[in-house]
Amino acid sequence: MLIDWHAHHTPPEIVEEFAKLTGNAPRIDKYDSLDFAQRISEMDAARVDIQLVCQGAGIYADLFSPNQAMEMVRRSNDLIAERIAPFPDRLLGVIAVSMKDIEGSVKEIERMAAKGFRAVLIYPRAGGEVIVDSPEADPLFAKIAELELPIFLHGAASSKDPSLRRLEDEGAGVIYSVIADASVSECVVRMIAAGLFDRYPSLNIVVRSGGGGLPLLLHRLFWKHKGLKGEQRYSDILLDHFLIDTAGVNVRTLQFLIDTMGEDRIVFGSDYCGGLGPLLKALPVIEEQPVPDHIKSFTERNSRRLLHL
């Protein structure tokens, strides 16, 4: 069984709301159709059995006020729930939340988990600030741990640095190439340094797109956390609680990731409707491996464990 952890849907209704608030409309991927039967057809052609669907990365609600952000994520969650409902055996929802409103997000997790959503989507920053390592965020992680939901950590391609405007395309190439991954890496290490996994030892977090730069930085995470288990290297805590998906990864890189992270830390991801092209494009990373069935077997095992399948 091939379980795809990294797929998006950007509801046009949310794009319209976003545009009214900002004057800019997030781009909808050309493969992102309102006809989810078409999505199922592409999954059949790619032999993908199950797909987790989260909102598109362009719908970054934490740019707005707490009330606006929560209204947007609730609407996004409802639209995804409506569109995946006819395919309960093939499509699973991922709950969008807002770090601008922790109390509201806790209620939203309860609401959407009751509807069968299987994971929680978070971003590294909320309106430019890191919130995940603060005491204020603890009720969110407490609820996630209580419901035994995994977290999907996605990057947000945005920055409040005004100096980026002097670069070509207002720094978009820098944001997409470096800043998004850097914010993910910082978020992960800050979670570790804040003792989040002492308080919630059952938490599991999947980091999108090969983990960004984290696997390359693993040897640098030698700093030791002083926690309930005594002193532990940050790298060891990372390997206990974080996994990575294969979206955007090539064949040689996946071999490196397996060697670095271990087979128990890898799941399949396509980034379907996230800008990487058709779903079939995500398959060569596995199909061109020396033993594709072995890769499929451990990615399935890891996904079943996280999703309680």
Residue pairs with C-beta under 8 A, 6 or more apart in sequence:
1 49
1 50
1 296
1 300
1 304
2 46
2 47
2 48
2 49
2 50
2 268
2 286
2 296
2 299
2 300
3 48
3 49
3 50
3 51
3 52
3 267
3 268
3 299
3 300
3 303
3 304
3 307
3 309
4 43
4 48
4 50
4 51
4 52
4 268
4 269
4 270
4 272
4 279
4 282
5 52
5 152
5 206
5 245
5 267
5 268
5 269
5 303
6 52
6 152
6 208
6 209
6 245
6 247
6 269
6 270
6 271
6 272
6 274
7 51
7 52
7 53
7 54
7 269
7 270
7 271
7 272
7 273
7 274
8 29
8 32
8 53
8 54
8 55
8 56
8 57
8 271
8 272
8 273
8 274
9 32
9 53
9 54
9 55
9 56
9 79
9 80
9 83
9 273
10 26
10 27
10 28
10 29
10 32
10 55
10 56
10 58
10 59
10 273
11 55
11 59
11 75
11 76
11 79
11 80
12 28
12 34
13 75
13 79
14 55
14 59
14 72
14 75
14 76
14 79
15 25
15 26
15 28
15 58
15 59
16 25
17 72
17 75
18 24
18 25
18 26
18 58
18 59
18 72
19 25
21 64
21 68
22 63
26 56
26 58
26 59
27 58
28 56
29 56
29 273
29 274
29 275
31 42
31 272
31 273
31 277
31 278
31 279
32 56
32 273
33 39
34 83
36 83
36 84
36 86
36 87
36 91
37 86
39 51
39 91
39 272
40 87
40 90
40 91
42 272
42 278
42 279
42 280
43 49
43 51
43 90
43 279
45 279
45 280
46 270
46 279
46 280
46 282
46 283
47 283
48 270
48 279
49 90
50 89
50 90
50 91
50 92
50 303
50 309
51 90
51 91
51 92
51 270
51 272
52 91
52 92
52 93
52 94
52 118
52 119
52 152
53 80
53 83
53 84
53 91
53 92
53 93
53 94
54 80
54 93
54 94
54 96
54 119
54 121
54 152
54 154
55 73
55 76
55 77
55 80
55 94
55 96
55 121
56 273
56 274
57 154
57 155
57 156
57 157
57 274
59 72
59 76
59 96
60 123
60 156
60 158
61 68
61 69
61 70
61 72
61 73
61 76
61 96
61 98
61 100
62 69
62 98
62 99
62 100
62 123
62 125
62 126
62 127
62 156
63 69
63 127
63 158
64 72
64 100
65 100
66 98
66 100
66 101
66 104
67 101
69 98
69 100
69 101
70 98
70 100
70 101
70 104
70 105
70 108
72 98
73 96
73 97
73 98
73 105
73 108
74 108
76 96
77 93
77 95
77 96
77 108
77 111
77 112
77 117
80 93
80 94
81 93
81 112
81 115
81 117
84 91
84 92
84 93
88 116
92 116
92 117
92 118
92 119
92 307
93 112
93 115
93 116
93 117
93 118
94 117
94 118
94 119
94 120
94 121
94 152
95 108
95 109
95 112
95 113
95 117
95 119
95 120
95 121
95 149
96 108
96 121
97 105
97 108
97 109
97 120
97 121
97 122
97 140
98 104
98 105
98 126
99 105
99 122
99 123
99 125
99 126
99 131
99 132
99 137
99 140
100 126
100 127
102 131
102 136
102 137
102 139
102 140
103 139
105 140
106 139
106 140
106 143
109 120
109 140
109 143
109 144
109 147
109 149
110 143
110 147
113 147
113 149
118 149
118 150
118 307
118 308
119 149
119 150
119 151
119 152
119 206
119 306
119 307
120 144
120 149
120 150
120 151
120 152
121 151
121 152
121 154
122 132
122 151
122 152
122 153
122 154
123 153
123 154
123 155
123 156
124 130
124 132
124 153
124 155
124 156
124 183
124 184
124 186
124 187
125 131
125 156
125 183
125 187
128 159
128 160
130 186
130 187
130 190
131 137
132 187
132 190
132 191
132 196
133 187
133 190
133 191
133 193
133 194
133 196
134 194
138 199
141 196
141 199
141 200
141 203
142 199
142 200
144 151
144 200
144 203
145 200
145 202
145 203
148 202
148 308
150 204
150 205
150 206
150 306
150 307
151 203
151 204
151 205
151 206
152 205
152 206
152 208
153 184
153 187
153 188
153 205
153 206
153 207
153 208
154 208
155 180
155 181
155 183
155 184
155 208
155 209
155 212
156 180
156 183
157 172
157 175
157 176
157 179
157 180
158 175
159 171
159 175
159 179
161 171
163 171
164 170
164 171
164 174
164 175
165 171
167 173
167 174
180 212
181 212
181 213
182 212
182 213
184 207
184 208
184 211
184 212
184 214
185 212
185 213
185 214
185 217
188 205
188 207
188 214
188 238
188 242
189 221
189 234
191 197
191 205
192 225
192 234
192 237
192 238
193 223
193 225
193 234
195 225
195 227
196 203
197 203
197 227
197 237
197 240
197 241
198 227
198 228
198 229
203 241
204 241
204 242
204 243
204 306
205 241
205 242
205 243
206 242
206 243
206 244
206 245
206 267
206 269
206 306
207 214
207 242
207 243
207 244
207 245
208 244
208 245
208 247
208 269
208 271
209 244
209 245
209 247
209 248
209 249
209 269
209 271
210 244
210 245
210 246
210 247
210 248
210 249
210 253
210 254
210 257
211 242
211 244
211 257
211 261
214 238
214 242
214 244
215 244
215 256
215 257
215 260
215 261
218 235
218 238
218 239
218 260
218 261
219 235
221 233
221 234
221 235
221 238
222 233
222 234
222 235
223 233
223 234
224 231
224 232
224 233
224 234
225 231
225 232
225 233
225 234
225 237
239 261
239 262
239 265
242 265
243 261
243 264
243 265
243 266
243 267
243 302
243 306
244 257
244 261
244 265
244 266
244 267
245 266
245 267
245 268
245 269
246 254
246 257
246 266
246 267
246 268
246 269
246 282
246 285
246 286
246 299
247 269
247 270
247 271
247 274
247 276
247 282
248 271
248 276
249 257
249 285
250 284
250 285
251 284
251 285
251 288
251 289
254 266
254 285
254 286
254 289
254 295
255 289
257 266
258 266
263 298
264 298
264 302
265 302
266 298
266 299
266 302
267 299
267 302
267 303
267 306
268 282
268 286
268 296
268 299
268 303
269 282
270 276
270 279
270 281
270 282
271 282
272 279
272 282
276 282
286 292
286 295
286 296
286 299
289 295
303 309
